[in-house]
Amino acid sequence: MTSVLRRAGILLCVSAALPPGAQATILWERTSVTVACEGGGSISPYTDAQEGQVIRIISGEVDPAVKNSERCEMIMSNTDEKMYSAGATLFVGWKSKVVTPTSSSWNGIYQAKCHGTHVADQPLVFDISNNRLTLSNHEDIGGNETARTVWQRTLPVNTWFSIVMKIHFSESRTAGYVQLWYNGVLQTLANGNTIHYGQTWDGSENNMHFGIYRRSSINGTEIHDLKRPRLTTTYAEAAPEGTAGPTPTPAPTATPAGPTPTPVTPSPTPATPTPTPGAGFSGYYRLTARHSGKAVVVQSASTANSANVFQWSYGGTATNDEWELRGIGSGYYRLINRNSGKDLTVAAASTANGADVVQYTYGGSTANDEWQPVSVGSGYHRIVNRHSGKVLNVAGASTADGANVDQWSWANVNQQMFEIVSVP
């Protein structure tokens, strides 16, 4: 279901939250906006020599004695139609080019903005003060809003750069998280890892603001050119055009024999079969999603803890798309990535629908890294997490390379069914 609404002169196109079986993966995007902002600022279409049509945002000057901020932003409103809520895992991506006066005062180009009763006003912010591009995480710590630096680098002034964030929305500082791709490359963050855990949601709803939000004491014209901001369920849909995507899985040295490949458009799912535990798995396997024919893969052949897991066309000299099924008793298995030796794991031991699936070193007090394959007939299995009871799921039923893999309640749909194919 899609609707269009107008709010404060800005046209917003939004879509309702998608059920597990829905095909669409783009929840929101803008390619053109026209609106006047305070102090003579503006948002309007602009033709860029490199990127073609983009959105140009220009700051206006506001008297500091009257107001402490200057704001010219376009808003992805989550108010009237709930595109997402706490517990969701989504991707947001865009391209930016900024020309700005140098100042040490706060100067934001993106903020995730909370509404309702909250303390963490802006859980995620991109700031460009001091000619640095900084992603910070604002959290409710002891009743005070406290900021932590997630990542930063020198601001590429008057140069296009791309941003993609994968965000798991949660009020919990240990369950919420963000990952960042800059110019198509997954970034190592300030904590030395590729994932930052922290509070990413507060209050009753969160919106996203793109544009300029700076202290009014900053003088001089600031221009923020913005290309195609978009909210999606997959990295592939969020990544701006012309941006390198995640490192593809290269083709393997030999393609093992196996059952006839699953067609992209499978036969309709029959009535729910009587499930039986999968039996006798031992050795290495590829896990092939029934709806897409794509394999479950560790992104970029990473060997790091918390590296993302998504679907990708099977094949490569790396073995990040192959998994050892190692029995641990009672019908449960560890699923160990052949390339990294890390286990398939539900991030932060979440029990929520949409919780992300990553790789992580095996062990701990919970069983979020243990799985039970349950036959659903015709050679396919649902793969059930021991801790949550939820099943492995391709988000949004996407058939694209790069579609995220998460967990969801069993719904007897094809993106929750996997062919477990033995490989040498």
C-alpha positions in Angstrom: 0.0 0.0 0.0 1.4 3.4 -1.0 0.2 6.9 -0.3 1.2 10.4 -0.9 0.9 13.2 1.6 1.9 16.9 2.0 3.4 18.2 5.1 4.9 21.7 5.6 5.2 22.2 1.9 7.2 19.0 1.3 5.9 16.2 -0.8 6.5 12.8 0.8 5.9 9.4 -0.8 5.7 6.7 1.8 4.7 3.0 1.9 3.3 1.0 4.7 5.5 -1.5 6.5 5.9 -4.7 4.4 4.9 -8.2 5.6 7.4 -11.0 5.1 5.9 -12.1 1.8 5.8 -8.7 0.1 8.1 -8.2 -2.9 8.7 -4.4 -2.8 11.8 -3.3 -1.0 11.9 0.4 -1.5 9.9 2.0 1.3 10.6 5.7 0.6 12.7 7.8 -1.8 12.8 11.4 -3.1 14.3 12.6 -6.4 12.8 16.1 -6.5 11.5 18.6 -3.9 10.7 22.3 -4.0 10.1 24.2 -0.8 11.1 27.6 0.8 13.0 27.5 4.1 13.5 30.1 6.9 15.8 33.0 6.4 15.7 32.8 2.6 16.9 29.2 2.3 15.5 26.8 -0.2 15.2 23.3 -1.5 14.8 22.8 -5.2 15.7 20.6 -8.2 19.2 21.2 -9.6 21.1 19.7 -12.5 24.6 18.7 -11.5 27.3 18.2 -14.2 28.3 14.8 -12.7 25.1 13.3 -11.3 22.3 14.9 -13.3 19.2 15.9 -11.5 19.7 16.2 -7.8 18.1 18.1 -4.9 19.9 21.4 -4.0 19.6 22.6 -0.4 20.7 26.2 0.5 20.9 27.5 4.0 19.3 30.9 5.0 20.6 33.4 7.5 18.7 33.6 10.8 19.4 36.3 13.5 21.3 34.5 16.3 19.5 36.8 18.8 16.2 35.4 17.7 17.0 31.7 17.1 20.0 29.5 17.7 19.6 27.3 14.6 19.3 27.6 10.8 17.3 24.8 9.3 16.5 23.8 5.7 15.7 20.1 5.6 13.5 17.6 3.7 11.8 15.1 6.0 11.1 11.5 5.6 8.0 11.5 7.9 7.1 8.3 9.7 4.1 10.0 11.3 1.0 9.2 9.4 2.0 5.8 8.0 4.3 3.7 10.0 7.0 2.6 7.6 9.1 1.2 10.4 9.2 0.8 14.2 11.5 -0.3 16.9 12.8 -3.8 16.1 13.1 -3.2 12.3 16.3 -3.6 10.4 16.5 -1.3 7.3 19.0 0.4 5.0 19.1 4.1 4.2 21.3 5.4 1.4 22.1 8.6 -0.6 24.8 10.8 -2.2 25.9 14.2 -0.9 28.1 17.0 -2.0 28.7 19.9 0.4 30.2 23.4 0.2 30.2 24.9 3.7 32.0 27.7 5.7 34.5 26.2 8.2 33.2 26.3 11.7 33.6 24.4 15.0 29.8 24.7 15.7 27.4 21.9 15.1 26.4 21.6 11.5 24.3 18.5 10.5 23.4 17.2 7.0 21.4 14.1 8.3 19.6 13.3 11.5 17.4 10.5 12.7 14.9 12.6 14.7 12.8 11.3 17.6 9.3 12.3 18.5 7.0 11.7 21.5 8.5 11.4 25.0 12.2 10.9 24.6 15.7 11.8 25.8 17.8 10.7 22.8 16.7 13.5 20.5 18.8 12.5 17.5 20.1 8.9 17.8 22.1 9.1 14.6 23.6 12.3 13.2 26.0 13.1 10.3 27.8 16.4 11.2 30.3 18.4 9.1 31.8 20.8 11.7 35.6 21.4 11.6 35.7 20.1 8.0 35.2 16.5 9.4 32.4 14.2 8.3 31.3 12.5 11.5 28.6 10.0 12.3 27.6 10.1 16.0 25.2 8.1 18.1 23.1 10.1 20.7 21.8 7.9 23.5 19.8 8.2 26.7 22.4 7.4 29.4 21.1 8.0 32.9 18.4 10.3 31.7 20.9 12.5 29.8 21.4 12.7 26.0 25.0 11.6 25.5 26.8 11.4 22.2 29.5 8.9 21.0 31.5 9.1 17.9 30.8 6.1 15.6 33.0 7.1 12.6 34.7 10.1 11.1 36.9 11.2 8.3 38.0 14.4 6.5 35.0 16.1 4.8 35.4 15.8 1.0 34.4 19.4 0.2 32.6 20.0 -3.1 33.0 16.3 -4.0 30.3 13.7 -4.3 30.4 10.9 -1.7 27.9 8.1 -1.0 26.5 6.9 2.3 24.6 3.6 3.1 23.7 2.8 6.7 22.2 -0.5 7.9 20.3 0.3 11.1 18.6 -2.0 13.6 16.2 0.3 15.5 16.0 -0.3 19.2 15.9 1.7 22.5 18.4 -0.9 23.9 22.0 0.2 23.8 23.1 -3.4 23.3 20.5 -4.5 20.7 20.4 -1.4 18.4 23.2 -1.1 15.9 24.5 0.6 12.8 26.8 -0.4 10.0 28.2 2.1 7.5 29.3 1.9 3.8 31.2 5.0 2.6 31.6 5.1 -1.2 30.5 1.5 -1.4 33.1 0.2 1.2 32.1 -1.2 4.5 33.8 0.9 7.1 35.8 0.0 10.2 34.3 2.1 12.9 35.7 4.0 15.9 35.4 0.9 18.0 37.6 -1.1 15.7 34.7 -3.2 14.4 32.3 -3.0 11.4 29.3 -2.7 13.7 28.4 -0.2 16.4 25.9 -1.2 19.1 23.9 1.6 20.6 20.5 3.1 21.1 19.0 3.9 17.7 15.4 4.6 18.7 13.6 6.7 21.3 10.1 8.0 21.9 7.0 7.0 19.9 8.5 7.4 16.4 11.6 8.3 14.5 11.8 10.4 11.3 14.8 11.1 9.0 15.9 14.6 8.1 18.2 15.4 5.1 19.6 18.8 4.4 21.2 21.5 6.6 20.7 22.0 10.3 23.3 24.3 11.7 24.0 26.8 14.5 22.8 30.3 13.5 26.2 31.8 14.5 27.7 30.1 11.4 27.7 32.8 8.7 28.0 32.3 5.0 26.2 30.3 2.3 26.1 26.6 2.7 25.0 24.3 -0.1 24.2 20.6 0.3 23.4 18.8 -3.0 21.6 15.6 -2.3 20.9 12.7 -4.6 18.1 10.1 -4.2 17.8 9.5 -0.5 16.1 6.2 -0.1 14.9 3.8 2.7 14.9 0.1 1.8 15.1 -3.4 3.1 18.2 -4.3 1.1 21.7 -2.9 0.6 21.4 -3.3 -3.2 18.3 -1.0 -3.3 19.8 1.6 -0.9 23.2 2.0 -2.6 23.1 5.1 -4.8 23.6 4.7 -8.6 27.1 4.7 -9.7 28.4 3.4 -6.3 30.3 0.2 -6.0 28.3 -2.3 -4.0 29.5 -4.9 -1.5 32.4 -7.0 -2.8 30.7 -9.8 -4.8 31.3 -13.4 -4.1 33.7 -14.6 -6.7 33.0 -17.9 -8.6 34.2 -21.1 -7.0 37.0 -23.3 -8.5 34.4 -25.9 -9.3 30.6 -26.0 -9.1 29.6 -29.1 -7.2 27.0 -31.4 -8.5 23.6 -31.1 -6.7 19.9 -31.2 -7.2 18.3 -29.3 -10.2 18.6 -25.6 -9.3 15.6 -24.0 -7.8 13.8 -21.9 -10.5 13.6 -18.1 -9.7 9.8 -18.4 -9.8 9.0 -21.5 -7.8 5.8 -23.5 -7.9 3.2 -22.2 -5.4 3.9 -23.3 -1.9 1.7 -26.3 -1.1 -0.4 -26.5 2.0 1.7 -26.5 5.2 3.4 -29.9 5.4 3.9 -31.9 8.5 7.4 -30.7 9.6 10.1 -33.2 10.4 13.5 -32.5 11.8 16.3 -32.5 9.2 18.4 -35.5 9.6 22.0 -36.7 9.0 23.7 -33.4 8.0 27.5 -33.6 8.3 30.0 -31.7 6.2 29.8 -28.5 4.1 26.7 -27.2 2.4 25.3 -24.2 0.4 22.0 -22.8 1.7 19.9 -21.8 -1.3 16.7 -19.7 -0.8 13.8 -21.3 -2.6 12.3 -18.0 -3.9 15.5 -16.6 -5.4 17.9 -19.4 -6.0 20.5 -17.3 -4.2 22.9 -18.6 -1.5 23.3 -17.4 2.1 26.7 -15.6 2.1 29.0 -13.7 4.5 29.4 -10.2 2.9 32.8 -9.4 1.3 34.2 -12.7 2.5 34.8 -11.0 5.9 36.3 -13.0 8.7 35.3 -10.4 11.3 32.7 -10.9 14.1 29.4 -9.2 13.3 30.0 -9.3 9.5 26.7 -9.1 7.7 25.0 -12.1 6.1 22.9 -11.6 3.0 22.0 -13.5 -0.2 24.2 -13.6 -3.3 24.6 -15.7 -6.4 26.5 -18.8 -5.4 30.1 -19.1 -6.5 33.6 -17.9 -5.8 37.2 -18.8 -5.1 36.4 -17.8 -1.6 34.1 -20.1 0.4 32.0 -17.5 2.2 28.9 -19.0 0.7 29.5 -22.5 2.2 28.6 -23.6 5.7 29.5 -26.6 7.8 26.5 -28.2 9.6 28.0 -29.6 12.8 25.5 -31.5 15.0 25.3 -30.6 18.7 22.5 -32.9 19.7 18.7 -32.8 20.0 18.4 -32.0 16.2 20.3 -28.7 16.5 23.4 -27.7 14.5 26.1 -25.0 14.4 26.2 -23.4 11.0 29.9 -22.5 10.6 31.1 -20.4 7.7 33.8 -22.3 5.7 35.8 -19.1 4.9 35.8 -17.5 8.4 35.1 -20.3 10.9 32.5 -18.1 12.5 28.9 -19.2 13.2 25.6 -18.0 11.8 24.2 -16.0 14.7 21.2 -13.7 15.5 22.6 -10.4 16.4 22.4 -9.4 20.1 20.4 -12.6 20.8 17.3 -10.7 19.7 13.9 -12.5 19.6 12.3 -9.8 17.4 11.0 -10.2 13.9 13.5 -8.5 11.5 16.5 -9.0 13.8 19.7 -9.2 11.8 21.7 -12.4 11.1 25.5 -12.1 11.2 28.5 -14.3 11.8 30.1 -14.4 15.2 32.5 -16.6 17.3 30.5 -19.5 18.7 29.7 -19.6 22.4 27.9 -17.8 25.2 25.0 -18.3 27.6 22.3 -18.0 24.9 21.7 -20.3 22.0 21.3 -17.6 19.3 24.1 -19.4 17.3 22.3 -22.8 17.2 19.8 -23.8 14.5 17.4 -26.7 13.7 16.8 -27.6 10.0 13.1 -28.7 9.8 12.0 -30.4 6.5 9.0 -28.8 4.8 8.9 -31.2 1.9 10.2 -31.2 -1.7 13.8 -31.0 -0.4 13.5 -27.7 1.4 13.9 -26.8 5.1 13.0 -24.0 7.4 16.0 -23.2 9.6 14.9 -22.4 13.1 16.9 -20.4 15.7 17.1 -22.2 19.0 17.0 -19.1 21.1 14.2 -17.1 19.4 12.2 -19.8 17.6 12.2 -17.6 14.5 13.3 -18.8 11.1 16.0 -17.7 8.7 14.3 -15.3 6.2 15.3 -13.2 3.2 14.0 -9.7 3.9 11.1 -8.5 1.8 11.2 -11.7 -0.3 13.8 -9.9 -2.5 15.4 -11.8 -5.3 18.3 -9.3 -5.6 21.9 -9.9 -4.8 22.6 -8.1 -1.5 19.2 -8.7 0.0 19.5 -8.9 3.7 19.0 -12.1 5.7 17.2 -11.8 9.0 14.9 -13.8 11.2 11.1 -13.8 11.2 8.2 -15.8 12.5 7.4 -18.8 10.3 4.9 -17.8 7.7 5.2 -20.8 5.2 6.5 -18.6 2.4 9.3 -19.4 0.0 11.8 -16.9 1.2 11.9 -18.8 4.5 12.6 -22.2 2.8 16.2 -23.3 2.0 17.6 -26.1 0.0 20.6 -27.6 1.9 23.0 -28.8 -0.9 26.1 -30.8 0.0 29.4 -29.4 -1.5 32.8 -31.2 -1.5 
